[in-house]
C-alpha cells in the first residue's frame, strides 16, 4: 500500500511531504493495519495548528495536530521521517 502524508499549516506555513510503500517497509505495514482513516472526525480549526493530509492506497483524510495520536501519530512520523 502506498502511503502519502502532507503536513501543512503551523506558524510558518511550510509544507512537508512524505511517501512510502508498505510492501517494502514492514514497520509501515504494521502501522497501516492499525489505522482506520474512515473513523477520524474532521479537523477542527485551531490557529497555527498543523494539518495532515494522509492518503493510504487512495483513501484519504485530513486531521489536525490535536487529533494525531496512537498508531496514526506513529504512521505520520514514520512516513515524514523517511528520506525521499
SULKA-V666527 format. One record per backbone hydrogen bond with DSSP energy under -1.0 kcal/mol. NH is the residue of the N-H (numbers start at 1). CO is the residue of the C=O. Records with the same first field share a line. If there is no record, write none. Layout:
NH: CO  CO
This chain:
3: 20
4: 55
5: 18
6: 53
7: 16
8: 51
10: 49
16: 7
18: 5
20: 3
22: 1
24: 21
29: 25
30: 26
31: 27
32: 28
33: 29
34: 31
35: 32
39: 36
40: 37
49: 46
51: 8
52: 63
53: 6
54: 61
55: 4
56: 59
57: 2
59: 56
61: 54
63: 52
65: 50
67: 64
72: 69
74: 70
75: 71
76: 72
77: 73
78: 74
79: 75
80: 76
81: 77
